[in-house]
């Protein structure tokens, strides 16, 4: 199960103003999430995920998430059972900040959404402690911090398109990024 860029679950997610240059030159990892049930008005608590060549099924139990590995054949069987899906390319990145105490480095995931959400890009920065997260000043390529925005929850995004959320993103100052990202 993916616990975020730092592996701690302590993170902050920002809408991207641009894709960091090193990500444009890198090979991303394709992620496809398929959510169940297939009905958008019903909260999704079950997810089948392809992360590169790894496959898993996760169940949101409220306070915890349970995961089990799948074979490709098992994933392929589940995949066709729902159209509620989210496709993105993930690029690993390191955010380096100039500070008086040196150059701290923070691991980050840059997610470039594909398909119906083409043009949406966000950057999730991972931290070792909540104090690091709270003191962090994002680089210029990061825009609005997104926390608690229901329309940006992954299970909600899997049932929508960029066109459907464009107005809400615009209110947050987000400008759609080009398809060459």
C-alpha positions in Angstrom: 0.0 0.0 0.0 1.3 3.4 -1.0 1.8 5.7 2.1 2.8 8.8 0.3 6.2 10.2 -0.8 8.0 9.9 2.6 6.3 6.7 3.6 5.0 8.3 6.8 1.6 9.5 5.6 2.5 13.0 6.7 2.1 15.1 3.5 0.7 18.2 1.8 -0.8 18.3 -1.7 -0.6 21.4 -4.0 -2.1 22.1 -7.3 0.8 22.5 -9.8 1.5 25.8 -11.5 3.9 23.8 -13.8 5.5 20.4 -13.9 9.0 20.5 -12.5 11.5 20.2 -15.3 13.1 17.0 -14.2 9.7 15.3 -14.3 9.2 16.3 -17.9 12.4 14.4 -18.8 11.6 11.3 -16.7 9.7 8.1 -17.2 6.6 8.2 -15.0 4.8 5.3 -13.4 1.3 4.7 -14.7 -1.3 4.4 -12.0 -4.8 3.2 -12.6 -7.4 3.2 -9.8 -10.7 1.5 -10.3 -13.3 2.3 -7.6 -16.3 0.4 -6.4 -19.2 0.6 -6.3 -19.5 2.0 -9.9 -22.3 4.4 -8.8 -20.8 7.9 -8.4 -23.4 9.0 -5.8 -22.3 6.1 -3.5 -19.0 6.6 -1.6 -16.3 4.3 -2.9 -14.7 2.2 -0.2 -13.1 -0.4 -2.4 -10.3 0.3 -4.9 -8.3 -1.9 -7.3 -5.0 -0.3 -8.2 -2.3 -0.9 -10.8 0.9 0.9 -9.8 3.3 0.1 -12.6 3.5 -3.7 -12.6 2.1 -4.1 -9.0 -1.6 -4.7 -8.4 -3.6 -4.5 -5.2 -7.1 -4.3 -3.7 -7.7 -1.9 -0.9 -10.7 -1.5 1.4 -11.3 1.7 3.4 -12.4 0.6 6.9 -12.7 4.1 8.2 -9.8 4.5 10.6 -7.7 2.0 8.7 -7.2 0.8 5.2 -6.7 -2.9 4.5 -4.8 -4.1 1.4 -4.2 -7.3 -0.4 -1.9 -8.0 -3.4 -3.5 -9.1 -6.7 -2.2 -10.9 -9.7 -2.5 -9.1 -13.1 -5.2 -11.6 -14.1 -7.2 -10.8 -10.9 -6.8 -7.1 -11.5 -7.9 -7.4 -15.1 -11.1 -9.2 -14.0 -11.9 -6.5 -11.5 -11.0 -3.6 -13.8 -13.8 -4.3 -16.2 -16.5 -4.3 -13.4 -16.4 -0.5 -13.0 -16.0 2.6 -15.2 -15.2 4.7 -12.1 -11.5 5.1 -12.7 -8.6 7.5 -12.2 -5.6 7.3 -14.5 -2.4 9.3 -13.9 1.4 9.2 -14.4 3.4 9.6 -11.3 6.9 11.1 -11.3 9.2 10.9 -8.3 10.7 14.3 -7.4 12.8 15.9 -4.6 11.9 19.3 -3.4 15.0 21.1 -2.2 14.6 24.3 -0.2 17.3 26.9 0.5 17.2 27.6 4.3 19.7 29.0 6.7 20.3 25.6 8.2 21.2 24.0 4.8 19.2 22.4 2.0 16.5 20.1 3.4 15.2 17.7 0.8 11.6 16.5 0.7 10.4 13.6 -1.4 7.4 14.4 -3.6 5.1 12.7 -6.1 4.0 14.7 -9.2 0.8 13.3 -10.5 -0.2 14.2 -14.1 -3.8 13.1 -14.6 -4.8 11.4 -17.9 -8.0 10.7 -19.7 -11.0 12.6 -18.5 -8.9 14.7 -16.1 -6.2 15.7 -18.6 -4.8 19.0 -17.6 -4.9 18.4 -13.8 -1.6 18.1 -12.1 -0.8 18.0 -8.4 2.3 17.7 -6.3 2.3 15.8 -3.0 5.2 16.5 -0.7 6.1 14.0 2.1 7.5 14.9 5.5 9.1 13.1 8.4 7.2 15.1 11.0 4.1 17.3 11.2 6.4 20.1 12.3 8.3 19.9 9.0 5.0 20.0 7.1 3.7 23.0 9.1 6.9 25.0 8.5 7.2 24.1 4.8 7.1 26.9 2.2 6.3 25.4 -1.2 8.4 26.2 -4.3 7.1 28.4 -7.0 5.9 25.5 -9.2 3.4 24.7 -6.4 0.1 26.6 -6.3 -2.8 26.4 -3.9 -2.6 23.8 -1.1 -5.5 21.4 -1.3 -6.7 19.9 1.9 -10.2 18.7 2.7 -11.5 19.7 -0.8 -14.2 17.0 -1.3 -14.3 17.4 -5.1 -10.6 16.6 -5.2 -10.8 13.3 -3.3 -9.5 10.6 -5.5 -12.7 8.5 -5.4 -14.7 11.6 -6.4 -12.3 12.5 -9.2 -12.8 9.0 -10.6 -16.4 9.8 -11.3 -15.9 13.2 -13.0 -14.0 15.0 -15.8 -11.8 18.1 -15.9 -14.7 20.0 -17.5 -16.9 19.2 -14.5 -14.5 20.6 -11.9 -12.9 23.4 -14.0 -14.9 26.2 -12.3 -14.0 25.0 -8.8 -10.3 24.7 -9.8 -10.5 28.2 -11.3 -11.7 29.6 -8.0 -8.6 28.1 -6.5 -6.4 30.0 -9.0 -5.6 26.8 -11.0 -4.8 27.1 -14.7 -5.1 23.9 -16.7 -1.7 22.6 -17.7 -1.1 21.6 -21.3 -1.3 18.1 -22.7 2.5 18.0 -23.3 3.1 17.4 -19.6 
